[in-house]
Amino acid sequence: MKKKILGGLLSAFLLHASAADWYAPQEPFQLYGSTYYVGTGGISAVLITSPAGHILVDVGGPQAADQVAAHIRQLGFRLEDIRYILNSHAHPDHAGAIAALQKLSGATVLAGAPAIHALESGQPDPSDPQYPGLTPMSPIAKLRAVRDGETIRLGALAVTAHATPGHTKGGMSWTWQATENGRSVNVVFADSLFGIAAEGRSFSRNPQYPRARADIERSMASIDTLPCDVLISAHPEFGGLWERKAKQATRGDAAFIDTGACHSYVAKAREVLAETLADDAALDKKRAAMP
C-alpha cells in the first residue's frame, strides 16, 4: 500500500488498509435468506447455505481464519459441508486465510484465472499495482479457474462469476439470488474497485499492467449495471454494510436491501480513481523534472 496519505476517500482507504479493525470481532448474522455474514469487522466473508452443501465467499487475512470458522459453527453449520470457497482477489487480506479454511473443509477454491498462480504459490504477483507492498500467503491447493459469466451450481444454489479486474488482474465479483418469506433478491459480493498503487508506482502507467485503468473503469461499469438489491463489498464499510446493519433491529433482513448501494459503491470508487490519477500525474511531473 502507499505510505503517502492523500485526501478524501483514498486517504480513508489507505488508513484502513493497515488498521487493526480488519480483525475486529463481529458477530455473524443473517443477511437475507440463506446468505450469512461470517467475516470480521473489516473484511467480508459470506456463507451461502443449502441442503446440498455450502459456498463460502472470501475468508479474510490469516488472522481471520479462527473467527470465520467459529462464526460458521456458531450459526449451526458444519465446515465440512462447505463445497466451494470463492475468492474476490489474491491479496492476503482477502485470501490469506483460505488455505486454513480449505484444510478444515476440504473445499475446492475458485478464482479468476489471472489470480491462480499467486494463490497456488502464495507469492505476490509482480504486476500487481500494490506490489511490492504485498506479503506472501499460505499456498492453496485444489484450485480451479472460473470464467467471466460462469455459474457455479450446488444443489439449488447458482452463483455467477463476474470478472472485475483493475484492483488486481484476477479480480472477481459474485452474484446470486436469496429468498426470504417468498421474496427473492439479487445479492452482489463486489470485489474491491479501488485503483491504488504502491508508493512510487504509477497505477495508470504500470508497464507490467498497462490495462489497469481501462480494466478498473470497465469493472466499475459492470458493477454499476448489475441487478443489485443487497450489496456486500470486500471491505464491508465501503459498501455501507454497517449503516444498513444498524437498521436491522427495526427493519429485519429488509434493512440490507438498497437498490442504490452498488451505484454508491461505484461512485466512491470513481472518486478514489480520480485521486489516484492526480497522484500519478504528480509522479510523472516529478520524474520529468529529475536530471
Contacts in CASP RR format, 6 or more apart in sequence:
PFRMAT RR
TARGET T0000
AUTHOR 0000-0000-0000
METHOD contacts of the structure
MODEL  1
MKKKILGGLLSAFLLHASAADWYAPQEPFQLYGSTYYVGTGGISAVLITS
PAGHILVDVGGPQAADQVAAHIRQLGFRLEDIRYILNSHAHPDHAGAIAA
LQKLSGATVLAGAPAIHALESGQPDPSDPQYPGLTPMSPIAKLRAVRDGE
TIRLGALAVTAHATPGHTKGGMSWTWQATENGRSVNVVFADSLFGIAAEG
RSFSRNPQYPRARADIERSMASIDTLPCDVLISAHPEFGGLWERKAKQAT
RGDAAFIDTGACHSYVAKAREVLAETLADDAALDKKRAAMP
1 14 0 8 1.000
1 17 0 8 1.000
1 18 0 8 1.000
1 130 0 8 1.000
1 133 0 8 1.000
1 196 0 8 1.000
1 198 0 8 1.000
1 199 0 8 1.000
2 14 0 8 1.000
2 196 0 8 1.000
2 197 0 8 1.000
2 198 0 8 1.000
2 199 0 8 1.000
2 200 0 8 1.000
3 199 0 8 1.000
4 199 0 8 1.000
4 279 0 8 1.000
5 11 0 8 1.000
5 14 0 8 1.000
5 15 0 8 1.000
6 14 0 8 1.000
6 275 0 8 1.000
6 279 0 8 1.000
7 275 0 8 1.000
8 271 0 8 1.000
8 275 0 8 1.000
9 268 0 8 1.000
9 271 0 8 1.000
9 272 0 8 1.000
9 275 0 8 1.000
10 194 0 8 1.000
10 196 0 8 1.000
10 271 0 8 1.000
10 272 0 8 1.000
10 275 0 8 1.000
10 276 0 8 1.000
13 194 0 8 1.000
13 196 0 8 1.000
13 238 0 8 1.000
13 272 0 8 1.000
14 196 0 8 1.000
16 22 0 8 1.000
16 42 0 8 1.000
16 235 0 8 1.000
16 237 0 8 1.000
17 93 0 8 1.000
21 41 0 8 1.000
21 42 0 8 1.000
22 40 0 8 1.000
22 41 0 8 1.000
22 42 0 8 1.000
22 43 0 8 1.000
22 61 0 8 1.000
22 63 0 8 1.000
22 64 0 8 1.000
22 93 0 8 1.000
23 40 0 8 1.000
23 41 0 8 1.000
23 42 0 8 1.000
23 43 0 8 1.000
23 61 0 8 1.000
23 63 0 8 1.000
23 64 0 8 1.000
23 67 0 8 1.000
24 40 0 8 1.000
24 41 0 8 1.000
24 42 0 8 1.000
25 40 0 8 1.000
25 41 0 8 1.000
25 67 0 8 1.000
26 37 0 8 1.000
26 39 0 8 1.000
26 40 0 8 1.000
26 41 0 8 1.000
26 42 0 8 1.000
26 67 0 8 1.000
27 71 0 8 1.000
28 36 0 8 1.000
28 37 0 8 1.000
28 38 0 8 1.000
28 39 0 8 1.000
28 71 0 8 1.000
28 72 0 8 1.000
28 74 0 8 1.000
28 75 0 8 1.000
29 36 0 8 1.000
29 37 0 8 1.000
29 245 0 8 1.000
29 248 0 8 1.000
30 36 0 8 1.000
30 37 0 8 1.000
30 253 0 8 1.000
31 37 0 8 1.000
31 46 0 8 1.000
31 178 0 8 1.000
31 187 0 8 1.000
31 230 0 8 1.000
31 232 0 8 1.000
31 253 0 8 1.000
31 256 0 8 1.000
32 178 0 8 1.000
32 180 0 8 1.000
32 185 0 8 1.000
32 187 0 8 1.000
32 230 0 8 1.000
32 253 0 8 1.000
32 256 0 8 1.000
32 257 0 8 1.000
33 178 0 8 1.000
33 179 0 8 1.000
33 180 0 8 1.000
33 253 0 8 1.000
34 48 0 8 1.000
34 49 0 8 1.000
34 50 0 8 1.000
34 178 0 8 1.000
34 179 0 8 1.000
35 46 0 8 1.000
35 47 0 8 1.000
35 48 0 8 1.000
35 49 0 8 1.000
35 176 0 8 1.000
35 178 0 8 1.000
35 187 0 8 1.000
35 230 0 8 1.000
36 46 0 8 1.000
36 47 0 8 1.000
36 48 0 8 1.000
36 49 0 8 1.000
36 75 0 8 1.000
37 44 0 8 1.000
37 45 0 8 1.000
37 46 0 8 1.000
37 232 0 8 1.000
37 236 0 8 1.000
37 241 0 8 1.000
38 45 0 8 1.000
38 46 0 8 1.000
38 47 0 8 1.000
38 56 0 8 1.000
38 68 0 8 1.000
38 71 0 8 1.000
38 72 0 8 1.000
38 75 0 8 1.000
39 45 0 8 1.000
39 46 0 8 1.000
39 60 0 8 1.000
39 64 0 8 1.000
39 67 0 8 1.000
39 68 0 8 1.000
39 71 0 8 1.000
40 60 0 8 1.000
40 64 0 8 1.000
40 67 0 8 1.000
40 68 0 8 1.000
41 236 0 8 1.000
42 235 0 8 1.000
42 236 0 8 1.000
42 237 0 8 1.000
43 58 0 8 1.000
43 60 0 8 1.000
43 61 0 8 1.000
43 64 0 8 1.000
43 93 0 8 1.000
43 94 0 8 1.000
43 234 0 8 1.000
43 235 0 8 1.000
43 236 0 8 1.000
44 57 0 8 1.000
44 58 0 8 1.000
44 189 0 8 1.000
44 232 0 8 1.000
44 233 0 8 1.000
44 234 0 8 1.000
44 235 0 8 1.000
44 236 0 8 1.000
44 241 0 8 1.000
45 56 0 8 1.000
45 57 0 8 1.000
45 58 0 8 1.000
45 59 0 8 1.000
45 60 0 8 1.000
45 64 0 8 1.000
45 68 0 8 1.000
45 71 0 8 1.000
46 56 0 8 1.000
46 57 0 8 1.000
46 58 0 8 1.000
46 189 0 8 1.000
46 232 0 8 1.000
47 54 0 8 1.000
47 55 0 8 1.000
47 56 0 8 1.000
47 57 0 8 1.000
47 72 0 8 1.000
47 75 0 8 1.000
47 77 0 8 1.000
47 82 0 8 1.000
48 54 0 8 1.000
48 55 0 8 1.000
48 56 0 8 1.000
48 57 0 8 1.000
48 157 0 8 1.000
48 159 0 8 1.000
48 176 0 8 1.000
48 178 0 8 1.000
49 77 0 8 1.000
50 154 0 8 1.000
50 155 0 8 1.000
50 156 0 8 1.000
50 157 0 8 1.000
51 155 0 8 1.000
52 83 0 8 1.000
52 154 0 8 1.000
52 155 0 8 1.000
52 156 0 8 1.000
52 157 0 8 1.000
53 81 0 8 1.000
53 82 0 8 1.000
53 83 0 8 1.000
53 154 0 8 1.000
53 155 0 8 1.000
53 157 0 8 1.000
54 77 0 8 1.000
54 81 0 8 1.000
54 82 0 8 1.000
54 83 0 8 1.000
54 154 0 8 1.000
55 82 0 8 1.000
55 83 0 8 1.000
55 84 0 8 1.000
55 85 0 8 1.000
55 86 0 8 1.000
55 152 0 8 1.000
55 154 0 8 1.000
55 157 0 8 1.000
55 159 0 8 1.000
56 68 0 8 1.000
56 72 0 8 1.000
56 82 0 8 1.000
56 84 0 8 1.000
56 85 0 8 1.000
56 86 0 8 1.000
56 101 0 8 1.000
56 105 0 8 1.000
56 107 0 8 1.000
57 85 0 8 1.000
57 86 0 8 1.000
57 88 0 8 1.000
57 159 0 8 1.000
57 174 0 8 1.000
57 189 0 8 1.000
58 86 0 8 1.000
58 87 0 8 1.000
58 88 0 8 1.000
58 94 0 8 1.000
58 95 0 8 1.000
58 189 0 8 1.000
58 234 0 8 1.000
59 65 0 8 1.000
59 68 0 8 1.000
59 85 0 8 1.000
59 94 0 8 1.000
59 95 0 8 1.000
59 96 0 8 1.000
59 97 0 8 1.000
59 98 0 8 1.000
59 100 0 8 1.000
59 101 0 8 1.000
60 68 0 8 1.000
60 93 0 8 1.000
60 94 0 8 1.000
60 95 0 8 1.000
60 96 0 8 1.000
60 97 0 8 1.000
60 98 0 8 1.000
61 92 0 8 1.000
61 93 0 8 1.000
61 94 0 8 1.000
61 95 0 8 1.000
61 96 0 8 1.000
61 97 0 8 1.000
62 92 0 8 1.000
62 96 0 8 1.000
62 97 0 8 1.000
62 100 0 8 1.000
62 137 0 8 1.000
62 138 0 8 1.000
63 97 0 8 1.000
64 96 0 8 1.000
64 97 0 8 1.000
65 97 0 8 1.000
65 100 0 8 1.000
65 101 0 8 1.000
68 97 0 8 1.000
68 101 0 8 1.000
69 79 0 8 1.000
69 100 0 8 1.000
69 101 0 8 1.000
69 104 0 8 1.000
72 78 0 8 1.000
72 79 0 8 1.000
72 82 0 8 1.000
73 79 0 8 1.000
79 101 0 8 1.000
79 104 0 8 1.000
79 105 0 8 1.000
80 104 0 8 1.000
80 105 0 8 1.000
80 106 0 8 1.000
81 105 0 8 1.000
82 101 0 8 1.000
82 105 0 8 1.000
82 106 0 8 1.000
82 107 0 8 1.000
83 107 0 8 1.000
83 108 0 8 1.000
83 154 0 8 1.000
84 107 0 8 1.000
84 108 0 8 1.000
84 109 0 8 1.000
84 110 0 8 1.000
84 152 0 8 1.000
84 154 0 8 1.000
85 98 0 8 1.000
85 101 0 8 1.000
85 102 0 8 1.000
85 105 0 8 1.000
85 107 0 8 1.000
85 108 0 8 1.000
85 109 0 8 1.000
85 110 0 8 1.000
86 109 0 8 1.000
86 110 0 8 1.000
86 111 0 8 1.000
86 152 0 8 1.000
86 159 0 8 1.000
86 161 0 8 1.000
86 172 0 8 1.000
86 174 0 8 1.000
86 189 0 8 1.000
87 94 0 8 1.000
87 95 0 8 1.000
87 98 0 8 1.000
87 109 0 8 1.000
87 110 0 8 1.000
87 111 0 8 1.000
87 112 0 8 1.000
87 115 0 8 1.000
87 119 0 8 1.000
87 172 0 8 1.000
88 94 0 8 1.000
88 171 0 8 1.000
88 172 0 8 1.000
88 173 0 8 1.000
88 174 0 8 1.000
88 189 0 8 1.000
88 191 0 8 1.000
88 192 0 8 1.000
88 234 0 8 1.000
89 95 0 8 1.000
89 115 0 8 1.000
89 167 0 8 1.000
89 168 0 8 1.000
89 170 0 8 1.000
89 171 0 8 1.000
89 172 0 8 1.000
89 191 0 8 1.000
89 192 0 8 1.000
89 234 0 8 1.000
90 111 0 8 1.000
90 115 0 8 1.000
90 118 0 8 1.000
90 119 0 8 1.000
90 125 0 8 1.000
90 137 0 8 1.000
90 168 0 8 1.000
90 170 0 8 1.000
90 171 0 8 1.000
91 128 0 8 1.000
91 130 0 8 1.000
91 134 0 8 1.000
91 168 0 8 1.000
92 134 0 8 1.000
92 135 0 8 1.000
92 136 0 8 1.000
92 137 0 8 1.000
94 192 0 8 1.000
94 234 0 8 1.000
95 119 0 8 1.000
95 137 0 8 1.000
95 140 0 8 1.000
96 137 0 8 1.000
96 138 0 8 1.000
98 109 0 8 1.000
98 119 0 8 1.000
98 137 0 8 1.000
98 138 0 8 1.000
98 140 0 8 1.000
99 137 0 8 1.000
99 138 0 8 1.000
99 139 0 8 1.000
99 140 0 8 1.000
99 141 0 8 1.000
100 138 0 8 1.000
101 107 0 8 1.000
102 109 0 8 1.000
102 140 0 8 1.000
102 141 0 8 1.000
102 142 0 8 1.000
106 142 0 8 1.000
107 142 0 8 1.000
108 142 0 8 1.000
108 143 0 8 1.000
108 144 0 8 1.000
109 119 0 8 1.000
109 140 0 8 1.000
109 142 0 8 1.000
109 143 0 8 1.000
109 144 0 8 1.000
110 143 0 8 1.000
110 144 0 8 1.000
110 145 0 8 1.000
110 146 0 8 1.000
110 152 0 8 1.000
110 161 0 8 1.000
111 119 0 8 1.000
111 143 0 8 1.000
111 145 0 8 1.000
111 146 0 8 1.000
111 170 0 8 1.000
111 172 0 8 1.000
112 145 0 8 1.000
112 146 0 8 1.000
112 161 0 8 1.000
112 163 0 8 1.000
112 170 0 8 1.000
112 171 0 8 1.000
112 172 0 8 1.000
113 145 0 8 1.000
113 146 0 8 1.000
113 147 0 8 1.000
113 170 0 8 1.000
114 125 0 8 1.000
114 165 0 8 1.000
114 168 0 8 1.000
114 169 0 8 1.000
114 170 0 8 1.000
114 171 0 8 1.000
115 168 0 8 1.000
115 169 0 8 1.000
115 170 0 8 1.000
115 171 0 8 1.000
115 172 0 8 1.000
116 143 0 8 1.000
116 145 0 8 1.000
117 125 0 8 1.000
118 124 0 8 1.000
118 125 0 8 1.000
118 128 0 8 1.000
118 137 0 8 1.000
119 137 0 8 1.000
119 139 0 8 1.000
119 140 0 8 1.000
119 143 0 8 1.000
120 139 0 8 1.000
120 140 0 8 1.000
120 141 0 8 1.000
120 143 0 8 1.000
121 139 0 8 1.000
122 136 0 8 1.000
122 137 0 8 1.000
122 138 0 8 1.000
122 139 0 8 1.000
122 140 0 8 1.000
123 136 0 8 1.000
124 131 0 8 1.000
124 132 0 8 1.000
124 133 0 8 1.000
124 134 0 8 1.000
124 135 0 8 1.000
124 136 0 8 1.000
125 131 0 8 1.000
125 168 0 8 1.000
125 169 0 8 1.000
126 132 0 8 1.000
126 208 0 8 1.000
127 169 0 8 1.000
127 206 0 8 1.000
127 208 0 8 1.000
127 209 0 8 1.000
128 134 0 8 1.000
128 168 0 8 1.000
128 169 0 8 1.000
128 209 0 8 1.000
129 166 0 8 1.000
129 167 0 8 1.000
129 168 0 8 1.000
129 195 0 8 1.000
129 196 0 8 1.000
129 197 0 8 1.000
129 198 0 8 1.000
129 201 0 8 1.000
129 203 0 8 1.000
129 206 0 8 1.000
129 209 0 8 1.000
129 212 0 8 1.000
130 196 0 8 1.000
130 197 0 8 1.000
130 198 0 8 1.000
131 198 0 8 1.000
131 201 0 8 1.000
132 198 0 8 1.000
133 198 0 8 1.000
146 152 0 8 1.000
146 161 0 8 1.000
146 172 0 8 1.000
147 161 0 8 1.000
148 161 0 8 1.000
148 162 0 8 1.000
148 163 0 8 1.000
149 160 0 8 1.000
149 161 0 8 1.000
149 162 0 8 1.000
149 163 0 8 1.000
150 160 0 8 1.000
150 161 0 8 1.000
151 158 0 8 1.000
151 159 0 8 1.000
151 160 0 8 1.000
151 161 0 8 1.000
152 158 0 8 1.000
152 159 0 8 1.000
152 160 0 8 1.000
152 161 0 8 1.000
157 176 0 8 1.000
158 176 0 8 1.000
158 177 0 8 1.000
159 174 0 8 1.000
159 175 0 8 1.000
159 176 0 8 1.000
160 174 0 8 1.000
160 175 0 8 1.000
160 176 0 8 1.000
161 172 0 8 1.000
161 173 0 8 1.000
161 174 0 8 1.000
162 172 0 8 1.000
162 173 0 8 1.000
162 174 0 8 1.000
162 175 0 8 1.000
162 222 0 8 1.000
162 223 0 8 1.000
162 226 0 8 1.000
163 170 0 8 1.000
163 171 0 8 1.000
163 172 0 8 1.000
163 219 0 8 1.000
163 222 0 8 1.000
164 171 0 8 1.000
164 172 0 8 1.000
164 173 0 8 1.000
164 190 0 8 1.000
164 191 0 8 1.000
164 193 0 8 1.000
164 219 0 8 1.000
164 222 0 8 1.000
164 223 0 8 1.000
165 171 0 8 1.000
165 211 0 8 1.000
165 215 0 8 1.000
165 216 0 8 1.000
165 218 0 8 1.000
165 219 0 8 1.000
166 193 0 8 1.000
166 195 0 8 1.000
166 209 0 8 1.000
166 211 0 8 1.000
166 212 0 8 1.000
166 215 0 8 1.000
166 216 0 8 1.000
166 219 0 8 1.000
167 191 0 8 1.000
167 192 0 8 1.000
167 193 0 8 1.000
167 194 0 8 1.000
167 195 0 8 1.000
167 196 0 8 1.000
167 216 0 8 1.000
167 219 0 8 1.000
169 209 0 8 1.000
169 215 0 8 1.000
171 191 0 8 1.000
171 219 0 8 1.000
172 191 0 8 1.000
173 188 0 8 1.000
173 189 0 8 1.000
173 190 0 8 1.000
173 191 0 8 1.000
173 219 0 8 1.000
173 222 0 8 1.000
173 223 0 8 1.000
173 226 0 8 1.000
174 188 0 8 1.000
174 189 0 8 1.000
175 186 0 8 1.000
175 187 0 8 1.000
175 188 0 8 1.000
175 189 0 8 1.000
175 226 0 8 1.000
175 227 0 8 1.000
176 187 0 8 1.000
177 184 0 8 1.000
177 185 0 8 1.000
177 186 0 8 1.000
177 187 0 8 1.000
178 184 0 8 1.000
178 185 0 8 1.000
178 187 0 8 1.000
178 230 0 8 1.000
179 185 0 8 1.000
180 253 0 8 1.000
185 229 0 8 1.000
185 230 0 8 1.000
185 257 0 8 1.000
186 226 0 8 1.000
186 227 0 8 1.000
186 228 0 8 1.000
186 229 0 8 1.000
186 230 0 8 1.000
187 229 0 8 1.000
187 230 0 8 1.000
187 231 0 8 1.000
187 232 0 8 1.000
188 223 0 8 1.000
188 226 0 8 1.000
188 228 0 8 1.000
188 230 0 8 1.000
188 231 0 8 1.000
188 232 0 8 1.000
188 262 0 8 1.000
189 232 0 8 1.000
189 233 0 8 1.000
189 234 0 8 1.000
190 223 0 8 1.000
190 231 0 8 1.000
190 232 0 8 1.000
190 233 0 8 1.000
190 234 0 8 1.000
190 239 0 8 1.000
190 262 0 8 1.000
190 265 0 8 1.000
191 219 0 8 1.000
191 234 0 8 1.000
192 233 0 8 1.000
192 234 0 8 1.000
192 235 0 8 1.000
193 216 0 8 1.000
193 219 0 8 1.000
193 220 0 8 1.000
193 223 0 8 1.000
193 265 0 8 1.000
193 266 0 8 1.000
193 269 0 8 1.000
194 238 0 8 1.000
194 269 0 8 1.000
194 272 0 8 1.000
194 273 0 8 1.000
195 203 0 8 1.000
195 212 0 8 1.000
195 216 0 8 1.000
195 269 0 8 1.000
195 272 0 8 1.000
195 273 0 8 1.000
195 276 0 8 1.000
196 203 0 8 1.000
196 272 0 8 1.000
196 276 0 8 1.000
197 203 0 8 1.000
197 206 0 8 1.000
197 276 0 8 1.000
197 280 0 8 1.000
200 283 0 8 1.000
202 280 0 8 1.000
202 283 0 8 1.000
202 284 0 8 1.000
203 212 0 8 1.000
203 213 0 8 1.000
203 276 0 8 1.000
203 277 0 8 1.000
203 279 0 8 1.000
203 280 0 8 1.000
204 212 0 8 1.000
204 213 0 8 1.000
204 276 0 8 1.000
204 277 0 8 1.000
204 280 0 8 1.000
205 280 0 8 1.000
205 284 0 8 1.000
206 212 0 8 1.000
213 273 0 8 1.000
213 277 0 8 1.000
216 269 0 8 1.000
216 273 0 8 1.000
217 273 0 8 1.000
220 266 0 8 1.000
220 269 0 8 1.000
220 270 0 8 1.000
220 273 0 8 1.000
221 266 0 8 1.000
223 262 0 8 1.000
223 265 0 8 1.000
223 266 0 8 1.000
224 262 0 8 1.000
224 263 0 8 1.000
224 266 0 8 1.000
226 262 0 8 1.000
228 259 0 8 1.000
228 260 0 8 1.000
228 261 0 8 1.000
228 262 0 8 1.000
228 263 0 8 1.000
229 257 0 8 1.000
229 258 0 8 1.000
229 259 0 8 1.000
230 256 0 8 1.000
230 257 0 8 1.000
230 258 0 8 1.000
230 261 0 8 1.000
231 239 0 8 1.000
231 240 0 8 1.000
231 241 0 8 1.000
231 258 0 8 1.000
231 261 0 8 1.000
231 262 0 8 1.000
231 265 0 8 1.000
232 239 0 8 1.000
232 241 0 8 1.000
233 239 0 8 1.000
233 240 0 8 1.000
233 241 0 8 1.000
233 265 0 8 1.000
236 242 0 8 1.000
238 265 0 8 1.000
238 268 0 8 1.000
239 261 0 8 1.000
239 264 0 8 1.000
239 265 0 8 1.000
239 268 0 8 1.000
240 261 0 8 1.000
240 264 0 8 1.000
240 265 0 8 1.000
241 256 0 8 1.000
244 255 0 8 1.000
244 256 0 8 1.000
244 258 0 8 1.000
244 261 0 8 1.000
245 255 0 8 1.000
245 256 0 8 1.000
246 255 0 8 1.000
247 255 0 8 1.000
248 255 0 8 1.000
248 256 0 8 1.000
END
